[in-house]
């Protein structure tokens, strides 16, 4: 009896493994050019060092986007703290770019720093704030152009999850709702 049960389990496992390997129609793709540095959460210094290496060193211009943070409005002092956290890690050309106004995100002036950057770093927080502000705007296009130039896009936590095409936990009400009212990411990984 044990042998029959074990044999049935092994055959079932073999069948499901074979079935799974044949049903891999869904393939994930990253950008054809450029680099994505996707960090789970609580980015340690090693990731900043790697980001610096990937963008071409301390003198390379980077853009930091803190839009996902939970504050309803970020003060100039808050934005300076983001900039200072990167300059303290050795980056010499740091621009902090933030808006929650889609018209601003769709303006030529706003995207100019991205057009001159070697890399973009998305902050953690709530990823839907990045999507609400930048999805389908000139800023969004500029991110793809940066990758096409061989640039780097990085981020930790919400800054990592916004890089994919489909957002989990992107609900504006609370982050425990798996599939909520914001399900579309920026789509660097599809």
C-alpha positions in Angstrom: 0.0 0.0 0.0 2.8 2.4 0.9 4.6 1.6 -2.3 1.5 2.2 -4.4 0.8 5.5 -2.6 4.5 6.6 -3.0 4.4 5.6 -6.7 1.2 7.5 -7.3 2.7 10.6 -5.6 5.9 10.4 -7.6 4.0 10.0 -10.9 1.7 12.9 -10.0 4.8 15.0 -9.2 6.5 14.0 -12.4 3.3 14.8 -14.4 2.8 18.2 -12.8 6.5 19.1 -13.3 6.2 18.1 -17.0 2.9 19.9 -17.4 4.4 23.0 -15.7 7.5 23.0 -18.0 5.3 22.8 -21.1 3.0 25.6 -19.9 5.7 28.3 -19.6 4.1 30.5 -22.2 4.5 33.6 -20.0 8.0 35.1 -20.4 9.2 38.1 -18.5 11.2 40.7 -20.4 13.4 43.5 -19.3 14.5 46.4 -21.4 16.6 45.6 -24.5 19.1 48.3 -23.4 20.0 49.8 -20.1 20.0 48.2 -16.7 17.4 47.7 -14.0 18.7 47.4 -10.4 15.7 46.0 -8.5 16.1 46.0 -4.8 13.6 44.3 -2.4 13.6 46.7 0.5 15.9 48.4 3.0 18.6 49.1 0.4 22.1 48.7 2.0 25.2 50.5 1.0 26.2 47.7 -1.4 23.3 48.7 -3.7 24.2 52.3 -3.8 27.8 51.3 -4.6 26.5 49.1 -7.4 24.2 51.9 -8.7 27.2 54.3 -8.7 29.3 51.7 -10.6 26.5 51.1 -13.2 25.8 54.8 -13.9 29.5 55.4 -14.5 30.9 56.6 -11.2 30.4 59.4 -8.7 30.4 62.2 -11.3 27.6 60.7 -13.3 24.4 62.8 -13.1 21.5 60.9 -11.4 17.9 61.7 -10.6 16.2 60.7 -7.4 12.4 60.4 -7.4 10.9 60.4 -3.9 7.3 60.6 -5.0 6.2 57.3 -3.4 6.8 58.5 0.2 3.8 58.7 2.4 3.8 62.4 3.0 1.0 64.3 1.2 3.4 67.0 0.4 7.2 67.0 0.4 8.8 70.2 1.6 12.1 71.6 0.2 13.7 70.4 3.4 12.4 66.9 2.7 13.8 67.0 -0.9 17.1 68.2 0.5 17.3 65.2 2.8 16.9 62.9 -0.2 19.6 64.7 -2.1 21.9 64.7 0.9 21.5 61.0 1.5 22.9 60.4 -2.0 25.7 63.0 -1.8 26.7 61.4 1.5 27.2 58.2 -0.4 29.5 59.9 -2.8 27.3 61.0 -5.7 28.3 64.4 -6.9 25.5 65.3 -9.4 22.1 64.6 -7.8 18.8 66.1 -8.9 15.7 65.3 -6.8 12.6 65.3 -9.1 9.2 65.2 -7.5 5.6 66.0 -8.4 2.2 64.6 -7.9 0.8 66.8 -10.6 0.5 64.9 -13.9 0.5 68.2 -15.9 3.9 69.0 -14.4 5.1 65.4 -15.1 4.0 65.9 -18.7 6.0 69.1 -19.1 9.3 69.5 -21.1 11.0 71.4 -18.3 10.3 68.7 -15.7 11.8 65.8 -17.8 15.0 67.7 -18.7 17.1 66.3 -15.8 16.1 62.8 -16.8 17.3 63.5 -20.4 20.7 64.4 -19.0 20.9 61.6 -16.4 22.8 58.4 -16.4 20.5 56.9 -13.8 17.2 57.3 -12.0 16.5 56.0 -8.4 12.9 55.6 -7.3 12.3 55.8 -3.6 10.3 53.4 -1.4 6.8 54.2 -0.1 3.6 53.4 -1.9 4.3 52.5 -5.6 0.9 53.8 -6.8 2.1 57.3 -6.1 4.8 56.8 -8.7 2.2 55.4 -11.1 -0.4 58.1 -10.4 2.2 60.8 -11.1 4.2 59.5 -14.0 2.4 56.7 -15.9 1.8 57.7 -19.6 3.4 61.1 -19.3 6.5 62.7 -20.9 8.3 61.7 -17.7 7.4 58.0 -18.3 8.7 58.3 -21.9 11.9 59.9 -20.6 12.5 56.8 -18.3 12.4 54.5 -21.4 14.6 56.9 -23.3 17.1 56.8 -20.5 17.2 53.0 -20.7 17.5 53.2 -24.5 20.6 55.4 -24.0 22.0 52.6 -21.8 21.1 54.3 -18.5 20.2 52.7 -15.2 16.9 52.6 -13.3 16.9 51.5 -9.7 14.8 51.5 -6.7 14.1 49.9 -3.4 10.7 48.6 -2.1 8.1 50.6 -3.9 10.9 51.9 -6.2 11.5 48.3 -7.2 7.9 47.2 -7.6 7.0 50.2 -9.8 9.4 48.9 -12.4 7.1 46.0 -13.4 4.1 46.2 -15.7 1.6 44.9 -13.1 1.4 46.2 -9.5 0.5 44.0 -6.6 -0.6 45.9 -3.4 -1.1 49.0 -5.4 -4.3 50.0 -3.8 -4.7 53.7 -2.6 -6.7 52.7 0.5 -4.3 50.2 2.1 -1.3 48.1 1.0 -2.9 44.8 2.2 -5.2 44.7 -0.7 -3.5 42.5 -3.3 -5.1 43.8 -6.5 -6.6 47.2 -5.9 -7.4 50.4 -7.8 -3.9 50.8 -9.2 -2.7 47.7 -11.0 -0.4 49.2 -13.7 3.3 49.8 -13.1 5.8 51.7 -15.3 6.5 48.5 -17.4 10.3 48.4 -17.6 9.8 44.6 -16.9 6.9 43.0 -18.6 
